[in-house]
Amino acid sequence: MNGWRDNGQAQTARPASNRKGFLRRVLTLGTLAVVALAILAACGPEVDKPYSTTSPASPTADDVHSLYKLVFWLSLIVFVGVQFAIVYTALRFRRTRNARRRPPQIHGNTRLEITWTVIPAVILLIILIPTITTLYDHDAAAAEGDLTIEVNGKQWWWEVVYGENADGENLGIVTANEIRVPAGKEVIFKLKSNNVIHSFWVPRLSGKLDVIPGHENKLSITAEEPGVYQGECAEFCGTQHAWMRFSIVAMPEDEFYGWVNAMRVGNPGTTNQDAELPEGVTRAPANFNVCLACHQVNGFEGGAALVGMEAPKTFGPSLTNIACRDTIAAGMLINNPENLKQWIHDPGSVKPGNYMATQITPDTFSDEEVDELVDYMMTLQPAGGCDDFLSAPASPGATPAATPGATPAATPADD
Ligand code: CUA
């Protein structure tokens, strides 16, 4: 019915000119594919990639990258093989002008089917074995290290509580979002949450690990070289999930302990307007008491001291040495007086849905009072200034100056 003369025999010999044309086409297609690959490869110049998983800077990230490379090359081989088979088949067995006969009809081929079941199974095994080994190795590595740091996922920032070092000394300091660590030392991060699920991810230093209420996850990270490694929350956790960034700042060990000491001394001060000030104690404006209802300052008289899992989830980050922090609002704003004023004046316009906005509205403080608070907060730094603080550049995309109402990634509050 279809015009084919079906004599049940394979179509065999084809003219020599036809075969040459076929080869030419395969060569042309092959060349085009190589050129396209070369152009694609040239599209990725080595620029600053703070969130790249392909420039690992720790043994943990190196392991993850090795797995990635294994999967990538296996996928590439499969991809090229399949594409070649498709192109070859389409060209080699296409209907030609001279074709008179129906091609042989094939129904199943047991040998081929076994082959294309066994090959993927072997490929999956090649991926599975190193993946499971790496998982168990990383789990075992997180048992002990040179320093323990508890990280509590908050909505939407990270509370960082320093624990014991290798000498058994409890560093006992609390900070937020900028996690300073000694370079070359193995740090065990204990990840906790008393609210929703977050995910702790520093792409250049480690894979992601969920931060789950009621369950402590541990992660071992050794930042081999001093530097700043950007991190972010990688699990949707509410309105401002996109602005739950942090950084790991790896410092030479002596500089790290300089920073630890400065954080321990903190900022001695008082809001008592009548007290005679002892040496080294600064007077804070009376309104600073409003801040101290949720925030704490190390060394300050009578600040809120609840941290970790005991602290209500509405409590805010430690303000100790806040003047030396590079960003505020979890990597969202560059830390400068202008941005801090905007933040204190109306936190809800900067980061809609955040807990501070439930307490502080534009009616809470007058402009003069905000100025007074910010002037005071800019004095919250070590006696010798912020020099002990290796600069932690802002997360990419942080706003240099507050622009009310134009918050990036802001969605209407849903909670
Ligand atoms: Cu925390 Cu997303």
Boltz pocket constraint, residues with backbone or C-beta under 6 A from the ligand:
constraints:
  - pocket:
      binder: B
      contacts: [[A, 153], [A, 154], [A, 156], [A, 197], [A, 198], [A, 199], [A, 233], [A, 234], [A, 235], [A, 236], [A, 237], [A, 238], [A, 241], [A, 242], [A, 244]]
      max_distance: 6.0
